[in-house]
Amino acid sequence: MLNLPDVIVLCGGAGLRLRSVTGDAPKVMASIAGRPFLELLLHQIHRHGFSRVIMAVGYQKAIIRSHFGDDAFGLRMAYSEETAPLGTGGALRNAAELLGSDSALIMNGDSYTDLDLRRFVAEHRAAKADVSVAVVPADGRMDCGSVLADECGKLVGFAEKQDGGGTAYINAGIYVLSKSLLFEIPVGSQISLERELLPGWLEARRSMHAFFAEGSCVDIGTPERFWEAQQALAKVERNTPES
């Protein structure tokens, strides 16, 4: 039986571009088909057999904590709280203190990709990688980080939210990282996982693996994408059991 790691969900951002939709609420609590977006991720995590989630919270963290508490949808919940903005990398270092597993499945709290999370973890271990990155077909999108990988899945390059013309895959914002690697991030540093740490690990010749997933990455980072997500995720929401 596959021993599944803890999950870290990055949900500390203020979501300034989405304020016209969410007001002062955290971006991850924006309503999709009548439920907070974050609930979709938690149901997905539980559906694939994971049992413990660490929420890396920052902006309006009390709203998230009071909504989900210590147990939600069959998951044990823990909270890693920022006292100042740390960026995605700094937030992960903060959350690493709460990890009870040797690695972590990491998910952006403002995007949804329908992939087999268990298979992702299993493939990461089979590849003996330090870092695995879930990637999806670009489908013409150039506002997400593009990923270059060889035919064996070895990750060979990144281009974060740049001109992705001709790039076949984009970063879905879902990762598996070893705990030891997270502890190499300086404590209290404000640093980006996507723009700084991932390219730095690649340059340092860390073992990095791309997990190819079909489908699309749906995010709610802007008002336009939020309204697109309402339609794209409506079926997912209807198929999600009530808590």
N, C-alpha and C positions, 0 to 999 in steps of 0.2 A: 504494500500500500504506500502511495506517495505521501510523504510527510510534508505538509504544506506550511510555508512560512507565514509570519505576520505580514499584514498589509499596512502600508503607510499611504494615507490619502492626503495630498497637498491641497489644503483649502484655506490658506491664510490670506489670500489676496483681497484687496479692497474692491476690485472690479470697477474702476473709475469709468471705463467706457460703457458700462452697463447701467449706470446710475439712473438714466431716464426710464429704465424698466424696473429696477429693483429698489430704487430709492436708497436708503441707508443700509438695507439688509445686505448680508454677505452674498457675493455672486453665486456661490454654490447652493444657496437657498432659494434661488430664483425658481418660480413655479413653472413646471412643465406638466401640462395636462392635469393641473390641480394638485400636484405634489412637488415638494422641493427636489431640485435636480439631484442633489446628493443622495436621495433615497434610491434613485435608479442604480447608482453605483453600488450602494450597500446591498441591494437585492442581488445584483450581479455577482458580487463577491461571495455572498452566502450560497447562491445557486451553484457555484463551482466548488463548494466544499471548504472554503476558508472559515476560520472560526474567530480570529482576533484582528481588530483594526485599530491602528493608531491614527488619530486625526491630528494632522499638523495645522493648528489653527492660529489665527492672528487677529485680523480685523473682525470686530463684532463677534469674538469667540464665544461669548456667553450665550448668544442666540443659538449657535450650533450645539453647544454642550447641553443647554436646557432642552432642546428639541429631541436629542437622541439619547442622552443619559449614559448609563454604564452598560446597558444591554439594548440592542436594536436589531430586530429582524433575525434573531438567532445568533447574533454576533456579540462578542465581548468587546467593549469599547474602551479605549484609553485616549488621553488627550495630551499632546505636546504643545505647549502654549508659548508663542512669541511675545516678548515684551516690547520688541522693536522689529521693524521689517528686516528679515534675514535673506530674502530671496529664496528660490527653490532649493539651492544647495545648502544654505545655512539652516533652512527649516528641516532638511533631512538629517543634518548633523545633530540638531536639537532632538529630533524624534528618535535617533539611534539609541539614545540612553534608555529608551523604554522597550527596545526590541528583546523578545524572548527567543528568537531564532537566529540562525547563523547567516541568513540572508533575508531580504525583504522584497515583496512585490510592491512596487510603487506606482501610484496612479494619480494623474492630475485630476483635481476635483471638479473641473469645469469642462470635461470632455468625456464622451462615451464611445467606445468601440466594442462591437459585439464579437469578441474572440474567445477562444478556449483558454482561460487563464491557467487551468491545471496543466494543459499541454505546454503552455508557455514556460511554466516553471520546470516541467520535466525536460524540455528541450534545453533550457539553460544549464541544467545539471549535466545532461549528456554531453554538452559542448565543453564542459569544464571551464565556463567563461567567468570572468570577473563581473562583467556587465552584459546584460542582454536588453535590447531595445525592440519593442514591437513596432513594426512598420506596416503601412497599408498603401495600396495604390494611390498615386498622386491625383489622378483624375483631373488634371489641369489646375489644381490648387497650387498657389505659390505663396500663401500666407502662413505656411507651417514649415517647420524645419525639414529639409530634405536629407535623405540618407543614402549613402553609396555602400553597396555590399557586393561581394563576389558571389559566384554561383554556389559556393559551399555555405553561405551565410556569414562569412567573416566580414565584420563591419570595417570599412576602409576609409570612410569620410563623412563629414557633416557640412551642412550649410544651413544655419538657423535663420528661417524667415527671410531668405534672400531669393533672388531670381532662380526659380526652380525649373526653367525651361529644359525639357529633355530628361528630367529626373523621374524615375519610375516609381519611387516610394517616398513617403513622408513619415516623419516621426509621429506616432500615435499618442505619445505622452504616457506610455505604460512601460515599466522597466522591472528587471530583477537585478538587484545589486547585492554583493556580499557585504555583510556587516562590517568586516575589517576595512573595506574600502570607505564606507561611510565614516568610520572613525578617523580616517586620514584627513577629513575636511576640518580646517581650523575651527575651533569652538568660537561661536559668536560672530563668525564672518558673514558679511552680506555678499553672497556669491550665487551665480546662476548655474544650475545643473546643465541646462541646455547650451548656453552660450560659452561657459567657461570650463566646467568640470568634464563634461563628455569629450570635447575636443582635446582637453589636457590629458585625459586618460589615454586617448587614442595616440597622442604624440609620445606618451610615455610607454607605448607598446603594451598596454594592458590587453588582456584577452577580451575582445568585444564581439558580441554575436547579434545578428539581426534575425528576429522572428517574423517571418512573412505571414501576414494575415490578410484574408480577403475582406471585402466590405469597406466601410468608410469610417472616418473619425468625425464625430459630430460634436462641435464645441459651441459654447454659449458666450464667447468672449466679447462679442459686439451685439448691438441691438438687431442687426440684420441676421446674424447667425442664430441669435436667440429665437427669432420668429421662425427661421428655417427649422430649428430643432423641435419646435412645437409640433410640426407635421412629421418630421423624420422619426421622432421618438414616441409618437402617440401610440403606435402599435405595441412597442416595448412596454409602455406604461400600462396598457390594457391587459397585457399578459403577465404583469407583475401581481402576485397575490397581495391581498390586503394584510397589513400588519395586525 
